[in-house]
Structures are given as structure tokens and as C-alpha cells.
Amino acid sequence: MFSVIIPNWNGLRFLPTYLDALRTQTYRNFETIVVDDCSTDGSREFIAKEFPEVRVIAQETNRGFASAVNAGIRVARGEIIVLLNNDTEADPHWLEEIARALELHPTAGMVVCKLKLYDKRDCIHSAGDFYRVDGIPGNRGVWEQDRGQYDDARGVFGGCGGAVAYRKSMLDEIGLFDEALIANLEDVDLNWRARLAGYPVAYAPRAIVYHMVSATGGGAYGSFLVGRNFIWVIAKNYPRGLWKKYWRAIVAAQLKITWDALKSWRGAAARARLRGQLAGLVGLSHWINRRKETIRRASEQDIEAVLTPLSRRGGER
């Protein structure tokens, strides 16, 4: 059984699109859980009236994506946890393709889906996440026309939290989303923990979801979280041996982010990104100490093999 978990915050306008799409899924053995993160737009009442089959978990305070998803996972009945953003529309065969990938890859801890642009459906938003050796994550194929060039798993580090499936047994071992990250890169952190624990990642290019892209998030606060969480995810997860090999590239990448933000200083997002980097540095020692929480069964050679080299750029978050 699958548990499809959808965090929602004042997303009333999106509810009919994504919930109707779940009603048309060809794979039917699933439950739907909407975690409402203290909405004030009538989302809960609308779901109760129009989609009574949906379980609603009501958060009494807005605590962000990671907390909302974790609340859903804790009450889920399924062996497979499937995440879906609320600003999406799933292809009717989405869950069926995830089920097929799980059957073909019985040891995989997660199944990565393909996200396309909602309003330009021949273009990719994410064909899986990559993670570059300089500590920069991103979306494979972002903004490119989909010609099947990303239908293999080469370069896939993990899944984008907008549409991804996890085995509950893996989450029970490596832990849920890190709520201290709040939002942005919480999925990258989980990808790291899955890879470090040695779980293979399966990619299902025909498990397609159409994404409206930051229709319910982003802005200056999102830029702050990205700037901060880039640094914290590196500190918490990046293997020591690979750090010694690539630290110059990692530092250079952060300095480039700083320089680009300084050049755009008048923009609120740029200033927030700089504040995020500062917050990341302030909290650095705490996150380095948290490295001991992570299961590390995979060798550093295995981890390096799934990282993207510096020669391949573009698509950064």
C-alpha cells in the first residue's frame, strides 16, 4: 500500500487539480493524506466537503515543509511513502510507474520521478536531483525540452521532494526529514542520508508529475533558507575524505554565491541569500557535530561515483 502525503498551506486554489488527478490514478492501492499547515483559506473545509476520502492532518501552527511531511509520515499506513507538492498535477499512470520501478528494483530505498512544467508540458523541471562535488545541488534537465535525454539514471543523486517515493523501512532506519532545515534542501539532506547508508536509488522517467514551480513558496525567505541550508547540508553529510579532495571547489562555489548576491544587493532575495550564508556559518559547528547521527555504510568511492563532476554545470537550486 502507498501513502501519498501532500503538505498544504493556503493552497485552496490548487486542491481540485491535484486531488482530481489522484482520483484518476490507474494504480488504486493508496491512501491520500493532506497535511494542512495552519491554512486560513478554507482548505480543510473544502477537502471535507469535496474529497471525503482524503485524510486531513491539521497542524495548528505553520512549521514548514519538513514538519508537515513528517506529520503525515507518522500517521501513514503504507509501506511506501509518496510525497507530492500541492501545486502539481500527476499523470494518471504516475503511481503505477512508481510501483513498477519498486518491483524492478527491490533493494532501492527511493524512486525518483520526473517533474515537468505545468504550463509547458514538453519541458523538464527535474529529472531527478544531482549533487555536484563542489556542494551545489540541482535539477537534472531543468528548463530543457524533454526529448528523452534524461530517461536513464546516470547522474541521479536522489529525488526532488515535489514528487518522490520512499520505502518506509528505509525512513525507519535513516530517519525522517530534518525539521531544523524547515524547507529547501530538506530533500537533499535525506538523499544524502539514503546514499550514505548504502541504499540504491531507482529512477522512473515515466512517473510524471506536472509542477507549477514555487507557486506556494519561494521569495526572500526561501532564498535565506537555501543560502543557509547549502552550508548546513555540506557540514552534516559531506564525507571527510571527499572534503579533503574538493574543499577548494566547495569554498569557491560558496564565494561565487556571495559575489553574485553582492552584485544584486538591491534585490531582497540577494540580501536574504547573504543572510542565509551568514546563518549557515554561525551554526557550522553544531551541524558538524551532527555528523555522528548519520549511518555511513557506503564507501567514499561509492559516494563519489554518484556525485556530478564540476565539468557538468547548470540547473543549480
Secondary structure as UniProt FT lines:
FT   STRAND          2..8
FT   HELIX           12..14
FT   HELIX           15..23
FT   STRAND          30..37
FT   HELIX           43..50
FT   TURN            52..53
FT   STRAND          55..59
FT   HELIX           65..75
FT   STRAND          80..84
FT   STRAND          88..90
FT   TURN            92..93
FT   HELIX           94..104
FT   TURN            106..107
FT   STRAND          110..117
FT   TURN            118..119
FT   STRAND          120..126
FT   STRAND          129..132
FT   TURN            133..134
FT   STRAND          137..139
FT   TURN            140..143
FT   TURN            149..150
FT   TURN            154..155
FT   TURN            161..162
FT   STRAND          163..167
FT   HELIX           168..174
FT   HELIX           179..181
FT   HELIX           186..196
FT   TURN            197..198
FT   STRAND          201..211
FT   TURN            215..216
FT   HELIX           219..237
FT   HELIX           240..263
FT   TURN            264..266
FT   HELIX           268..282
FT   HELIX           284..289
FT   HELIX           290..293
FT   HELIX           300..306
FT   TURN            310..311
//
